[in-house]
């Protein structure tokens, strides 16, 4: 009996951005590279990698796009319950990358960290 194990490595990142003409900011997952390790014959490895990249970029990753506003659950009510006086509408603006926030968004310690600036 022949047993074949497929090793697959992928590298990606998160990025801010808009989608089409929508002005809202979205958190998007991007694929940087994909590698299938030692699949014989070599041209089969290239075909499988190409197919997997296509499936991920066109089928899987677009479904992982999240609007920034939905990352914070009812921020207005939470702030009002804690005694912070704010208006009826709060705008979430992605915090610019700086010395205080070197990576935004960031994946660290098995957590997705997104930093916002609240504008009343």
C-alpha positions as CSV (number, residue, x, y, z in Angstrom):
1,X,0.0,0.0,0.0
2,X,1.4,3.4,-1.0
3,X,0.8,6.3,1.4
4,X,1.5,9.8,0.2
5,X,1.5,12.8,2.5
6,X,1.1,16.3,1.1
7,X,3.0,19.1,2.8
8,X,1.6,22.6,2.2
9,X,3.0,25.9,3.4
10,X,1.4,29.2,2.9
11,X,2.3,32.8,3.9
12,X,-0.1,35.6,4.0
13,X,-0.9,39.0,5.6
14,X,-3.7,41.2,6.6
15,X,-4.3,44.7,5.1
16,X,-6.7,47.6,5.3
17,X,-8.5,48.7,2.3
18,X,-11.7,49.6,0.5
19,X,-13.7,47.4,-1.8
20,X,-14.9,48.9,-5.0
21,X,-16.7,52.2,-4.4
22,X,-17.6,51.5,-0.8
23,X,-16.0,54.2,1.4
24,X,-15.8,51.9,4.5
25,X,-12.5,50.3,5.5
26,X,-12.3,46.5,5.4
27,X,-9.8,44.0,6.8
28,X,-8.6,41.8,4.0
29,X,-6.6,38.6,4.0
30,X,-3.9,38.4,1.3
31,X,-1.9,35.3,0.1
32,X,1.8,36.1,-0.4
33,X,3.1,32.6,-1.3
34,X,2.1,29.0,-1.4
35,X,4.4,26.0,-1.6
36,X,3.7,22.3,-2.0
37,X,6.7,20.3,-0.8
38,X,8.2,17.5,-2.9
39,X,5.4,16.3,-5.0
40,X,6.4,14.0,-7.9
41,X,6.5,14.6,-10.7
42,X,7.7,18.2,-10.5
43,X,5.3,19.6,-13.1
44,X,2.4,18.1,-11.0
45,X,3.6,20.2,-8.0
46,X,3.4,23.3,-10.1
47,X,-0.1,22.5,-11.3
48,X,-1.3,21.8,-7.8
49,X,0.2,25.0,-6.4
50,X,-1.4,27.0,-9.2
51,X,-4.8,25.4,-8.6
52,X,-4.6,25.9,-4.8
53,X,-3.6,29.6,-5.2
54,X,-6.5,30.2,-7.6
55,X,-9.0,28.5,-5.2
56,X,-7.7,30.5,-2.2
57,X,-7.6,33.9,-3.9
58,X,-10.9,33.6,-5.7
59,X,-12.9,31.3,-3.5
60,X,-11.8,31.3,0.1
61,X,-10.0,34.6,0.9
62,X,-12.8,36.9,-0.4
63,X,-15.2,35.2,2.2
64,X,-12.8,36.2,5.0
65,X,-13.1,40.0,4.3
66,X,-14.6,41.7,7.3
67,X,-15.8,45.4,7.6
68,X,-14.0,47.2,10.4
69,X,-17.2,48.3,12.0
70,X,-18.2,44.7,12.6
71,X,-15.0,43.9,14.5
72,X,-16.2,46.1,17.4
73,X,-19.4,44.9,18.9
74,X,-21.7,47.8,19.8
75,X,-18.9,50.1,20.8
76,X,-21.3,53.0,21.4
77,X,-23.3,51.2,24.1
78,X,-20.2,49.9,25.8
79,X,-18.7,53.4,26.0
80,X,-22.0,54.8,27.3
81,X,-22.3,52.1,30.0
82,X,-18.8,53.0,31.2
83,X,-19.7,56.7,31.6
84,X,-18.1,58.0,28.5
85,X,-20.2,60.8,26.9
86,X,-20.4,60.4,23.2
87,X,-22.8,61.4,20.4
88,X,-25.1,59.0,18.6
89,X,-22.6,58.1,15.9
90,X,-19.1,56.8,16.4
91,X,-16.7,56.5,13.5
92,X,-13.9,54.0,13.6
93,X,-10.8,55.0,11.8
94,X,-7.8,52.6,11.4
95,X,-4.9,54.0,13.5
96,X,-1.9,54.9,11.4
97,X,1.2,52.9,11.7
98,X,3.6,54.7,14.0
99,X,6.2,54.0,16.7
100,X,3.4,53.2,19.2
101,X,1.6,50.9,16.7
102,X,4.2,49.4,14.4
103,X,1.9,46.9,12.7
104,X,-1.8,47.5,12.1
105,X,-3.4,45.1,11.8
106,X,-1.1,42.6,13.5
107,X,-1.2,38.9,14.2
108,X,0.5,38.2,17.5
109,X,0.3,35.4,20.1
110,X,-2.5,33.7,18.1
111,X,-4.6,36.9,18.1
112,X,-5.6,39.3,15.5
113,X,-5.0,42.8,16.8
114,X,-6.6,45.8,15.1
115,X,-6.1,49.4,16.5
116,X,-8.8,52.0,15.9
117,X,-9.2,55.7,16.6
118,X,-12.7,56.7,17.7
119,X,-14.1,59.9,16.3
120,X,-17.3,61.3,17.7
